[in-house]
């Protein structure tokens, strides 16, 4: 083991500084303000080359409330993993894969702070310790807010930077009350925060979320914000839903890494819960951010990954902004309503049809897919197929015209990168007036065969323009199930055998031999012959590349396969008598017009046959005792 004293850092220069400023402000695509989100930047040009630039030395002198952002290097050869050995001050964090360090010392942390980090070679045979010192002088005061830290205490804490709370639940309970005073922001110090029962046996679980924000409204002038302190790495790890927002208007969720437990689940675990609804199935229904009935919500600059349910789900709202997030590897293991980002059951109160109230922009959305046959308990039947797992889903409960109580407003999906999602990159169901502009689509509909990079059912496009498509060869560029391609303008694609642009009236669609510089290796810059005004902007691509490098994330297709036949047989084998009849989702039996119980039906689309519980033993492969 080697020990060395180092001083590392290169100042930001040129275009890198411009991109870093955009990243620091949280304005990848020109939207939002990210506060104190500084840090190193990776730039990817049209050729896909990347250069790493750092914000300052890890041996440093700075003032309180001034952010430290620096890049560690090791003399060890090959890939290394970074961690702290000793004395890391509260709030300081290190990215294990990249070696990037972030910290914003609070007012009470003015002192000389030695700390030790270690680099371990990927083969595990070599380690290198690095001895560092940060000197913090008195500087700016702490911003007003409620503070949470890994060393906090919910009982004796005061929610200040000097005496923080331990949990987000406590901070949310206090904000907006007399105990919280005028505070409008919850600051989460760097570190990892887990739900209380994380890793406990599922038979004894009581909690359903890491934190729930319920009936707590901000205002247009005094919104609430949940975010890291300064530039620190705050990570929420949850094997139940991480953030549940219910009937709470004017909130911003910003700058967090939010990780779920999907990697600990497999097909067998999920199928064992296929006939289970409600709280008993929460292991596979855990989502990243779940919004029900909360309006004027902004979800910005988060990394949401590995949840068995959706990454960012929104229901029953009118005003929503989802921008500059990385949402990946979600939606694998639950049975309904599972996508990367979704906005469903929207409503209109403004009466202004020209108002754009839902904006989804600047996001990287990849690897979100459903691997399980879909099942909605409130329905009378199940079609035995996988029918979920879009990158972005917009759905309005089958409403296709402007009718009382429907969503009349406009939606914008812009400047996103969507790759390797299981159903479509963008899916529409019962949606009017959506603008889909300047997005980059790559190899979506990985699992669902009748999908495309865009798939629309019972929907009308507002405008589909300036998008780049490189679809899977056996799928569609744009799949409209009602064959309505009105308002689809200039876009570019490699095309597929299923596409028939002339018959669809899509003569404006350019078909090129190549679209992206090297999408298979994460470079979504336009290829040489591709118009550079199409697809995700360079600003968004650069900011995403920086974040991927910082967190050690690789854009890659999931590797799982779906065995539909085996899942079908398992469903028949496990079919409980309780579901021999249709129920309403709350256990109440559904009745026909004569007052008789409706049978619950399993429909096999391969044989086009309906099966009842009484017939289940005749299903191929079934044996009933």
C-alpha positions as CSV (number, residue, x, y, z in Angstrom):
1,X,0.0,0.0,0.0
2,X,1.3,3.4,-1.0
3,X,0.9,6.6,1.0
4,X,1.3,10.0,-0.7
5,X,0.5,13.6,-0.2
6,X,-1.1,15.2,-3.3
7,X,-2.5,18.5,-4.5
8,X,-4.7,18.0,-7.5
9,X,-6.6,20.3,-9.7
10,X,-6.9,22.1,-13.1
11,X,-8.9,25.3,-13.5
12,X,-11.9,25.4,-15.8
13,X,-11.1,27.0,-19.1
14,X,-12.8,28.0,-22.3
15,X,-15.9,26.2,-23.4
16,X,-15.6,23.9,-20.5
17,X,-16.3,26.8,-18.2
18,X,-19.4,27.6,-20.2
19,X,-20.7,24.1,-19.9
20,X,-19.8,24.0,-16.3
21,X,-21.7,27.2,-15.6
22,X,-24.7,25.7,-17.3
23,X,-24.4,22.5,-15.3
24,X,-23.9,24.5,-12.1
25,X,-27.0,26.5,-12.7
26,X,-29.0,23.4,-13.6
27,X,-29.8,24.8,-17.0
28,X,-28.8,22.0,-19.4
29,X,-31.5,22.9,-21.8
30,X,-32.0,26.5,-20.7
31,X,-34.6,25.8,-18.0
32,X,-34.5,26.1,-14.3
33,X,-32.0,27.3,-11.8
34,X,-30.0,24.6,-10.0
35,X,-28.5,26.7,-7.2
36,X,-25.1,25.7,-6.0
37,X,-24.5,22.7,-8.3
38,X,-20.9,23.2,-9.4
39,X,-18.4,20.7,-10.4
40,X,-16.2,19.1,-13.0
41,X,-17.4,18.8,-16.6
42,X,-16.9,16.3,-19.4
43,X,-17.3,17.6,-22.9
44,X,-18.2,15.4,-25.8
45,X,-17.8,17.0,-29.2
46,X,-19.1,15.7,-32.5
47,X,-16.3,13.1,-32.6
48,X,-17.2,11.8,-29.2
49,X,-13.8,12.7,-27.5
50,X,-13.9,13.7,-23.9
51,X,-11.6,15.7,-21.7
52,X,-11.8,15.9,-17.9
53,X,-11.5,19.2,-16.2
54,X,-11.5,19.8,-12.5
55,X,-12.8,22.7,-10.4
56,X,-9.9,23.0,-8.0
57,X,-7.4,21.2,-5.8
58,X,-8.5,18.6,-3.2
59,X,-5.9,20.1,-0.9
60,X,-7.5,23.5,-0.6
61,X,-8.2,26.6,1.4
62,X,-11.7,28.0,1.2
63,X,-14.4,29.9,3.1
64,X,-17.5,28.5,4.7
65,X,-20.4,28.0,2.3
66,X,-17.9,28.0,-0.6
67,X,-18.1,24.7,-2.6
68,X,-15.1,22.4,-3.1
69,X,-15.2,20.4,-6.3
70,X,-12.1,18.5,-7.3
71,X,-10.8,15.4,-9.1
72,X,-8.6,12.8,-7.4
73,X,-6.0,10.8,-9.4
74,X,-4.1,7.7,-8.6
75,X,-0.7,6.3,-9.6
76,X,-2.3,2.8,-9.7
77,X,-2.8,1.4,-13.2
78,X,-6.2,0.6,-14.6
79,X,-9.6,1.2,-13.1
80,X,-9.8,2.1,-9.4
81,X,-12.5,2.5,-6.8
82,X,-12.4,5.5,-4.4
83,X,-13.5,5.7,-0.8
84,X,-12.7,7.6,2.4
85,X,-10.4,6.0,5.0
86,X,-10.7,8.4,7.8
87,X,-11.9,11.9,9.0
88,X,-14.1,12.9,6.2
89,X,-16.0,15.9,7.4
90,X,-19.8,15.8,7.6
91,X,-21.2,16.5,4.1
92,X,-18.1,15.7,2.1
93,X,-18.6,13.0,-0.5
94,X,-16.6,11.1,-3.1
95,X,-17.8,9.3,-6.2
96,X,-16.4,5.8,-6.0
97,X,-16.0,5.4,-9.8
98,X,-14.7,8.8,-10.8
99,X,-12.9,10.0,-7.7
100,X,-14.7,13.4,-7.8
101,X,-15.0,15.0,-4.4
102,X,-17.6,17.6,-3.4
103,X,-18.2,19.5,-0.2
104,X,-19.7,22.8,1.0
105,X,-18.5,23.5,4.5
106,X,-21.2,25.0,6.7
107,X,-20.5,28.0,9.0
108,X,-19.7,25.7,12.0
109,X,-17.1,23.8,10.0
110,X,-14.4,26.5,9.9
111,X,-11.2,24.6,10.8
112,X,-8.3,22.8,9.4
113,X,-9.7,19.4,8.2
114,X,-7.3,16.5,7.4
115,X,-8.8,13.5,5.6
116,X,-7.6,10.4,3.9
117,X,-9.0,8.7,0.8
118,X,-8.0,5.4,-0.7
119,X,-7.9,4.1,-4.3
120,X,-8.2,0.4,-4.8
121,X,-7.3,-1.3,-8.0
122,X,-10.0,-3.2,-9.8
123,X,-8.2,-6.5,-9.3
124,X,-8.2,-5.8,-5.5
125,X,-4.5,-6.5,-5.1
126,X,-3.3,-2.9,-4.7
127,X,-4.5,0.1,-2.7
128,X,-3.1,3.6,-2.4
129,X,-3.9,6.0,0.4
130,X,-3.9,9.7,-0.2
131,X,-3.5,12.2,2.7
132,X,-5.3,15.5,2.1
133,X,-6.1,18.7,4.1
134,X,-8.8,21.3,3.6
135,X,-8.5,24.5,5.5
136,X,-11.8,26.3,6.0
137,X,-11.9,29.9,7.0
138,X,-14.9,31.9,8.3
139,X,-16.9,33.0,5.3
140,X,-20.5,33.3,4.3
141,X,-23.3,32.4,6.7
142,X,-25.5,29.3,6.2
143,X,-28.6,29.9,4.1
144,X,-31.9,29.8,5.9
145,X,-33.6,26.4,5.9
146,X,-34.1,23.1,7.6
147,X,-31.0,20.9,7.7
148,X,-30.7,17.1,7.6
149,X,-27.4,15.3,8.1
150,X,-26.2,11.7,8.6
151,X,-25.0,12.7,12.1
152,X,-28.3,14.5,13.0
153,X,-30.8,13.7,15.7
154,X,-34.6,13.9,15.2
155,X,-35.1,14.1,19.0
156,X,-32.6,16.7,20.1
157,X,-31.9,18.3,16.8
158,X,-33.1,21.8,15.9
159,X,-32.9,21.4,12.2
160,X,-30.0,23.9,11.9
161,X,-26.7,23.3,10.1
162,X,-25.0,23.1,13.5
163,X,-27.7,20.8,15.0
164,X,-29.5,19.1,12.1
165,X,-32.2,16.5,12.0
166,X,-31.4,12.9,11.2
167,X,-34.2,12.1,8.7
168,X,-36.1,13.6,5.8
169,X,-39.4,12.6,7.5
170,X,-38.6,14.8,10.4
171,X,-37.7,17.7,8.2
172,X,-40.8,17.4,6.1
173,X,-43.0,17.2,9.2
174,X,-41.5,20.4,10.6
175,X,-41.4,22.6,7.5
176,X,-44.3,24.9,7.2
177,X,-45.1,24.7,10.9
178,X,-44.4,27.0,13.7
179,X,-41.4,24.9,14.6
180,X,-40.0,25.3,11.0
181,X,-40.5,29.1,11.1
182,X,-40.1,30.8,7.7
183,X,-37.9,28.1,6.2
184,X,-38.9,27.1,2.7
185,X,-35.9,24.8,1.8
186,X,-34.8,21.4,3.2
187,X,-31.1,21.1,2.9
188,X,-29.7,17.6,2.8
189,X,-26.0,17.3,3.8
190,X,-23.9,15.0,1.7
191,X,-24.2,11.3,2.6
192,X,-26.5,8.3,2.2
193,X,-30.0,8.1,3.7
194,X,-31.9,4.9,3.8
195,X,-35.5,4.1,4.7
196,X,-35.8,2.9,8.3
197,X,-36.6,-0.8,7.4
198,X,-34.1,-1.0,4.6
199,X,-33.0,-4.7,4.2
200,X,-35.4,-6.0,6.8
201,X,-37.5,-9.1,6.1
202,X,-40.5,-8.2,4.0
203,X,-43.0,-10.0,6.2
204,X,-42.5,-7.6,9.0
205,X,-42.5,-4.3,7.0
206,X,-44.7,-1.3,8.0
207,X,-43.3,1.6,6.0
208,X,-44.2,2.3,2.4
209,X,-41.8,5.2,1.6
210,X,-38.6,6.8,2.8
211,X,-40.3,10.2,3.0
212,X,-43.9,11.3,2.4
213,X,-44.9,14.8,1.6
214,X,-48.6,15.1,2.2
215,X,-51.0,18.0,2.3
216,X,-48.2,20.5,2.5
217,X,-48.7,23.3,0.0
218,X,-46.2,26.0,-0.9
219,X,-47.2,29.0,-3.0
220,X,-46.2,30.5,-6.3
221,X,-44.1,33.1,-4.4
222,X,-43.0,30.8,-1.5
223,X,-42.5,27.3,-2.9
224,X,-40.8,24.5,-1.0
225,X,-37.6,22.9,-2.1
226,X,-35.9,19.6,-1.2
227,X,-32.3,19.6,-2.3
228,X,-28.7,18.9,-1.2
229,X,-26.8,21.5,0.7
230,X,-24.4,23.4,-1.6
231,X,-22.9,21.1,-4.1
232,X,-22.9,18.0,-1.9
233,X,-23.7,14.4,-2.9
234,X,-26.9,13.5,-1.1
235,X,-28.1,10.0,-1.9
236,X,-31.4,8.4,-1.0
237,X,-31.3,4.6,-1.0
238,X,-34.7,3.0,-0.6
239,X,-36.2,-0.4,-1.2
240,X,-39.7,1.1,-0.8
241,X,-40.9,4.2,-2.6
242,X,-38.3,6.9,-2.0
243,X,-40.3,10.2,-2.2
244,X,-44.1,10.1,-2.1
245,X,-45.7,13.5,-2.8
246,X,-49.5,13.6,-2.2
247,X,-51.7,16.7,-2.6
248,X,-48.8,19.1,-2.0
249,X,-48.5,22.0,-4.5
250,X,-45.5,24.1,-5.3
251,X,-42.6,21.8,-4.5
252,X,-39.2,21.4,-6.2
253,X,-37.2,18.2,-5.8
254,X,-33.7,18.9,-7.0
255,X,-30.1,17.5,-7.2
256,X,-30.5,14.1,-5.4
257,X,-29.4,10.7,-6.3
258,X,-32.3,8.3,-5.7
259,X,-31.6,4.6,-5.8
260,X,-34.0,1.7,-5.5
261,X,-33.7,-2.0,-4.9
262,X,-34.4,-3.4,-8.3
263,X,-31.1,-5.1,-8.6
264,X,-32.0,-7.4,-5.7
265,X,-35.2,-8.6,-7.5
266,X,-35.6,-11.1,-10.2
267,X,-38.4,-12.6,-12.3
268,X,-39.1,-15.3,-9.7
269,X,-39.5,-12.7,-6.9
270,X,-41.8,-10.6,-9.0
271,X,-43.9,-13.5,-10.3
272,X,-44.4,-14.7,-6.7
273,X,-46.2,-11.4,-6.1
274,X,-48.1,-11.3,-9.4
275,X,-51.5,-12.1,-7.8
276,X,-50.8,-9.8,-4.7
277,X,-52.1,-6.3,-4.5
278,X,-51.8,-3.3,-2.2
279,X,-49.2,-3.0,0.6
280,X,-48.3,-6.7,0.5
281,X,-46.7,-6.2,-2.9
282,X,-44.7,-3.0,-2.1
283,X,-41.4,-4.8,-2.7
284,X,-42.2,-4.6,-6.4
285,X,-44.3,-1.4,-6.4
286,X,-41.5,0.8,-5.0
287,X,-41.0,3.9,-7.2
288,X,-38.4,6.7,-7.2
289,X,-40.6,9.8,-7.0
290,X,-44.3,9.2,-6.9
291,X,-46.6,12.2,-7.2
292,X,-50.4,11.9,-6.7
293,X,-52.5,15.0,-6.9
294,X,-49.6,17.6,-6.4
295,X,-49.6,20.5,-8.8
296,X,-46.9,23.0,-9.8
297,X,-44.2,20.4,-9.1
298,X,-40.7,20.7,-10.5
299,X,-38.4,17.7,-10.6
300,X,-34.9,18.8,-11.6
301,X,-31.3,17.6,-11.9
302,X,-31.9,14.2,-10.1
303,X,-30.5,10.8,-10.8
304,X,-33.3,8.2,-10.3
305,X,-32.4,4.6,-10.9
306,X,-33.1,0.9,-10.1
307,X,-36.6,1.1,-8.9
308,X,-38.9,-1.9,-9.6
309,X,-41.7,0.5,-10.3
310,X,-41.4,3.8,-12.3
311,X,-38.7,6.3,-11.9
312,X,-40.7,9.6,-11.8
313,X,-44.5,9.0,-11.8
314,X,-47.0,11.8,-11.8
315,X,-50.8,11.5,-11.6
316,X,-53.7,14.0,-11.3
317,X,-52.1,17.3,-11.9
318,X,-52.0,20.2,-14.4
319,X,-48.6,21.9,-14.0
320,X,-45.5,19.8,-14.1
321,X,-41.8,20.3,-15.0
322,X,-39.4,17.4,-15.3
323,X,-36.0,18.6,-16.5
324,X,-32.4,17.7,-16.6
325,X,-32.7,14.3,-14.8
326,X,-31.1,11.0,-15.5
327,X,-33.6,8.3,-15.2
328,X,-32.4,4.7,-15.8
329,X,-33.0,1.0,-15.1
330,X,-36.5,1.5,-13.6
331,X,-39.8,-0.2,-14.1
332,X,-38.5,-3.8,-14.4
333,X,-40.4,-5.8,-11.9
334,X,-43.9,-4.3,-11.2
335,X,-47.1,-5.3,-13.1
336,X,-48.8,-2.0,-14.0
337,X,-48.2,1.7,-14.5
338,X,-44.5,1.3,-14.8
339,X,-42.3,3.6,-16.9
340,X,-39.3,5.8,-16.7
341,X,-41.1,9.1,-16.5
342,X,-44.9,9.3,-16.6
343,X,-47.7,11.9,-16.5
344,X,-51.2,10.5,-16.4
345,X,-54.7,11.5,-15.5
346,X,-54.0,15.2,-16.1
347,X,-56.7,17.8,-15.8
348,X,-57.4,21.4,-16.8
349,X,-58.6,24.2,-14.5
350,X,-57.2,27.2,-16.5
351,X,-59.4,27.0,-19.5
352,X,-56.5,28.2,-21.6
353,X,-55.9,25.6,-24.3
354,X,-52.7,27.5,-25.5
355,X,-51.0,27.2,-22.2
356,X,-48.1,24.7,-22.0
357,X,-48.3,23.3,-18.5
358,X,-46.4,20.0,-18.7
359,X,-42.8,20.2,-19.7
360,X,-40.4,17.3,-19.9
361,X,-37.0,18.4,-21.2
362,X,-33.3,17.9,-21.0
363,X,-33.5,14.4,-19.5
364,X,-31.6,11.2,-20.2
365,X,-34.0,8.3,-20.0
366,X,-32.6,4.8,-20.7
367,X,-33.0,1.2,-19.8
368,X,-36.5,1.6,-18.3
369,X,-38.5,-1.5,-19.2
370,X,-41.2,-3.9,-17.9
371,X,-40.1,-7.5,-17.8
372,X,-43.4,-8.8,-16.3
373,X,-46.8,-9.5,-17.8
374,X,-49.0,-6.5,-17.1
375,X,-51.9,-6.8,-14.6
376,X,-54.3,-4.1,-13.5
377,X,-56.3,-5.5,-10.6
378,X,-59.3,-3.3,-11.2
379,X,-59.9,-4.7,-14.7
380,X,-62.0,-7.7,-15.5
381,X,-59.3,-9.4,-17.5
382,X,-55.6,-9.7,-18.2
383,X,-54.1,-9.9,-21.6
384,X,-51.1,-12.1,-21.1
385,X,-48.4,-9.9,-22.6
386,X,-45.9,-7.3,-21.5
387,X,-47.4,-3.9,-22.2
388,X,-45.5,-1.4,-20.0
389,X,-42.1,0.1,-19.8
390,X,-41.9,3.3,-21.9
391,X,-39.2,5.9,-21.4
392,X,-41.7,8.7,-21.2
393,X,-45.5,7.9,-21.0
394,X,-48.2,10.5,-21.4
395,X,-51.7,9.2,-20.8
396,X,-55.0,10.8,-20.2
397,X,-57.3,7.8,-19.4
398,X,-58.5,7.4,-23.0
399,X,-59.6,11.1,-23.5
400,X,-58.9,12.1,-27.0
401,X,-61.0,15.3,-27.4
402,X,-61.4,18.5,-25.4
403,X,-64.3,17.5,-23.0
404,X,-65.3,18.7,-19.6
405,X,-62.8,17.5,-17.0
406,X,-60.2,16.5,-19.6
407,X,-56.7,17.9,-20.1
408,X,-57.0,20.7,-22.7
409,X,-53.5,22.2,-22.2
410,X,-50.4,21.7,-24.2
411,X,-47.5,19.4,-23.4
412,X,-43.8,19.8,-24.5
413,X,-41.3,16.9,-24.7
414,X,-38.1,18.5,-25.8
415,X,-34.3,18.0,-25.8
416,X,-34.3,14.6,-24.2
417,X,-32.2,11.5,-25.0
418,X,-34.2,8.2,-24.9
419,X,-32.5,4.9,-25.4
420,X,-33.0,1.2,-24.8
421,X,-36.4,1.6,-23.1
422,X,-38.6,-1.5,-23.1
423,X,-41.7,-0.2,-24.9
424,X,-41.5,3.2,-26.6
425,X,-39.1,6.1,-26.1
426,X,-42.2,8.3,-25.9
427,X,-45.6,6.7,-25.5
428,X,-48.9,8.6,-25.9
429,X,-52.3,7.3,-24.9
430,X,-55.3,9.6,-25.2
431,X,-53.2,12.7,-25.7
432,X,-53.8,15.8,-27.8
433,X,-51.5,18.8,-28.4
434,X,-48.2,17.4,-27.5
435,X,-45.0,18.9,-29.0
436,X,-42.2,16.4,-29.4
437,X,-39.2,18.5,-30.5
438,X,-35.4,18.0,-30.7
439,X,-35.2,14.6,-29.0
440,X,-32.7,11.8,-29.7
441,X,-34.2,8.3,-29.9
442,X,-32.1,5.1,-29.9
443,X,-33.2,1.5,-30.0
444,X,-36.3,1.7,-27.9
445,X,-39.1,-0.9,-27.8
446,X,-36.5,-3.4,-26.7
447,X,-39.2,-5.7,-25.1
448,X,-42.5,-4.8,-26.7
449,X,-42.6,-5.9,-30.3
450,X,-45.4,-3.7,-31.6
451,X,-43.8,-0.5,-30.4
452,X,-41.5,2.2,-31.8
453,X,-39.3,5.1,-30.8
454,X,-42.6,7.0,-30.6
455,X,-45.8,5.1,-30.1
456,X,-49.3,6.8,-30.1
457,X,-52.6,5.3,-29.4
458,X,-55.9,7.3,-29.6
459,X,-53.8,10.5,-29.7
460,X,-53.3,13.6,-31.9
461,X,-49.8,15.1,-32.4
462,X,-49.4,18.9,-31.9
463,X,-46.0,18.8,-33.6
464,X,-43.3,16.2,-34.0
465,X,-40.3,18.0,-35.4
466,X,-36.5,18.0,-35.5
467,X,-36.1,14.7,-33.8
468,X,-33.4,12.1,-34.5
469,X,-34.3,8.4,-34.6
470,X,-32.1,5.3,-34.8
471,X,-34.8,2.6,-34.1
472,X,-34.4,-1.1,-33.8
473,X,-34.6,-2.7,-37.2
474,X,-37.6,-4.8,-36.4
475,X,-39.7,-1.9,-34.8
476,X,-41.1,1.4,-36.1
477,X,-39.7,4.9,-36.1
478,X,-43.2,6.3,-35.2
479,X,-46.0,3.9,-34.5
480,X,-49.5,5.4,-34.7
481,X,-52.1,2.8,-33.8
482,X,-54.9,5.1,-35.2
483,X,-52.7,5.9,-38.3
484,X,-52.8,9.6,-37.6
485,X,-49.6,11.4,-38.6
486,X,-50.9,14.9,-38.8
487,X,-48.4,17.5,-37.7
488,X,-45.4,15.2,-38.0
489,X,-42.9,17.5,-39.7
490,X,-39.1,17.3,-40.5
491,X,-37.3,14.6,-38.7
492,X,-34.5,12.2,-39.5
493,X,-34.2,8.4,-39.1
494,X,-32.3,5.4,-40.3
495,X,-35.7,3.8,-41.0
496,X,-36.9,0.3,-40.6
497,X,-38.7,-2.4,-42.7
498,X,-41.9,-1.5,-40.9
499,X,-41.9,2.2,-41.7
500,X,-43.9,3.2,-44.8
501,X,-43.4,7.0,-44.8
502,X,-45.0,7.6,-48.2
503,X,-48.2,5.8,-47.3
504,X,-48.3,7.6,-44.0
505,X,-47.8,11.0,-45.5
506,X,-44.4,11.4,-44.0
507,X,-42.5,12.6,-47.0
508,X,-40.7,15.1,-44.9
509,X,-39.0,12.3,-42.9
510,X,-35.3,12.2,-43.9
511,X,-33.9,8.6,-44.1
512,X,-30.1,8.6,-43.6
513,X,-27.6,5.8,-43.4
514,X,-26.4,6.9,-40.0
515,X,-27.8,9.3,-37.4
516,X,-25.5,9.5,-34.4
517,X,-21.7,9.7,-34.2
518,X,-21.5,6.7,-31.9
519,X,-24.7,6.1,-29.9
520,X,-23.6,2.5,-29.1
521,X,-20.9,4.1,-27.0
522,X,-22.9,6.9,-25.6
523,X,-22.1,9.7,-28.1
524,X,-25.4,11.1,-29.4
525,X,-23.9,14.0,-31.4
526,X,-25.3,14.1,-35.0
527,X,-23.3,12.1,-37.5
528,X,-21.6,13.9,-40.3
529,X,-24.6,14.0,-42.7
530,X,-27.2,14.6,-40.0
531,X,-28.6,18.1,-39.5
532,X,-27.0,19.6,-36.4
533,X,-30.2,21.4,-35.5
534,X,-32.0,18.1,-34.9
535,X,-31.9,15.9,-31.8
536,X,-30.8,16.8,-28.3
537,X,-28.8,20.0,-28.2
538,X,-25.1,20.1,-27.6
539,X,-25.6,21.9,-24.3
540,X,-27.8,19.0,-23.0
541,X,-25.4,16.3,-24.4
542,X,-22.4,17.9,-22.8
543,X,-24.1,18.3,-19.4
544,X,-25.3,14.7,-19.5
545,X,-21.8,13.5,-20.5
546,X,-20.4,15.4,-17.5
547,X,-22.9,13.8,-15.1
548,X,-22.3,10.3,-16.5
549,X,-18.6,10.6,-16.0
550,X,-18.9,12.0,-12.5
551,X,-21.2,9.2,-11.3
552,X,-19.6,6.4,-13.4
553,X,-22.8,5.7,-15.3
554,X,-22.7,3.9,-18.7
555,X,-25.6,4.1,-21.1
556,X,-26.2,0.5,-22.0
557,X,-29.0,-1.8,-22.9
558,X,-30.3,-4.0,-20.1
559,X,-29.4,-7.7,-20.7
560,X,-32.5,-9.5,-19.4
561,X,-34.7,-11.7,-21.6
562,X,-38.4,-12.2,-21.2
563,X,-39.8,-15.7,-21.1
564,X,-43.5,-15.1,-21.8
565,X,-44.4,-18.8,-21.9
566,X,-42.9,-19.5,-18.5
567,X,-44.6,-16.5,-17.0
568,X,-48.0,-17.6,-18.4
569,X,-47.7,-21.0,-16.9
570,X,-46.7,-19.6,-13.5
571,X,-49.7,-17.3,-13.6
572,X,-52.1,-20.3,-14.2
573,X,-50.3,-22.4,-11.6
574,X,-50.6,-19.7,-8.9
575,X,-54.2,-18.6,-9.9
576,X,-56.0,-18.2,-6.5
577,X,-59.7,-18.9,-6.1
578,X,-60.1,-15.4,-4.7
579,X,-59.5,-14.1,-8.3
580,X,-61.9,-16.5,-9.9
581,X,-64.2,-13.5,-10.0
582,X,-63.4,-9.9,-11.1
583,X,-62.8,-7.4,-8.4
584,X,-62.6,-3.6,-8.3
585,X,-59.1,-3.1,-7.0
586,X,-60.3,-2.8,-3.4
587,X,-61.5,-6.4,-3.1
588,X,-65.2,-5.8,-4.0
589,X,-66.6,-8.4,-6.4
590,X,-67.9,-7.0,-9.7
591,X,-71.4,-7.9,-10.9
592,X,-73.0,-8.2,-14.3
593,X,-76.3,-6.6,-15.2
594,X,-78.2,-9.5,-13.6
595,X,-76.3,-9.2,-10.3
596,X,-74.1,-12.2,-10.9
597,X,-70.4,-12.2,-10.2
598,X,-68.3,-11.4,-13.3
599,X,-65.6,-14.1,-14.0
600,X,-62.0,-13.0,-14.1
601,X,-60.5,-13.8,-17.5
602,X,-57.0,-14.5,-18.6
603,X,-56.7,-13.9,-22.3
604,X,-53.9,-15.5,-24.2
605,X,-53.2,-13.4,-27.3
606,X,-51.1,-16.2,-29.0
607,X,-54.1,-18.5,-29.2
608,X,-56.7,-15.7,-28.9
609,X,-58.5,-17.7,-26.1
610,X,-60.2,-16.5,-22.9
611,X,-59.6,-18.7,-19.8
612,X,-61.7,-18.8,-16.7
613,X,-60.6,-20.1,-13.3
614,X,-62.7,-23.2,-13.9
615,X,-60.8,-23.9,-17.1
616,X,-57.3,-23.3,-15.8
617,X,-56.4,-27.0,-15.5
618,X,-56.7,-27.4,-19.2
619,X,-54.1,-24.8,-20.0
620,X,-51.1,-26.4,-21.7
621,X,-48.5,-27.6,-19.2
622,X,-50.8,-27.3,-16.2
623,X,-51.3,-30.2,-13.8
624,X,-54.0,-29.9,-11.2
625,X,-54.3,-32.2,-8.2
